[in-house]
């Protein structure tokens, strides 16, 4: 599943949808978000994530596909209406890293003990080396506990980490630690 085109270093369209969904959910879960704004943000999260996971636009998921371009434009417009700023694609590694951290925060939101960080190990996937989300994952909690081999399946996380691996190729055994707990 190619994430970034080799010549343009462009965000994969599905990664963009997942980043919009993640930003919407993050904003909806923020304590300072007005209660009246939350339903629209959660609906945007649900629709963008569903579209990224299940929509088949006919043809490849590339920006030159007219239907993909229309889908992206619709979700960008919906995100702007919901008060989300446009995605900053000038630093793709930072966008992908931040989206992965936010996605992990969102899935662990409100759970006790709180997750402090998640560490992924790079390994072969076909002919590529990628960050593994199913095996060799270590989750560390704020209370000092640690669990190994927790799986983090999920298409959004896969696209964020896959894009990072395309932009900054790891070697087998490299570690990527994402700090999940909010900074003090």
Secondary structure, 3 states (H helix, E strand, C coil): CCCCCCCCCCCCHHHHHHHHHHHHHHHHHCCCCCHHHHHHHHHHHHHHHHHHHHCCCCCCCCCCCHHHHHHHHHHHHHHHHCCCCCCCCCCHHHHHHHHHHHHHHHHHCCCCCCEEEEEEEEEEECCEEEECCCCCCEEEECCCCEEECCCCCCHHHHHHHHHHHHHCCCCCCCEEEEECCCCC
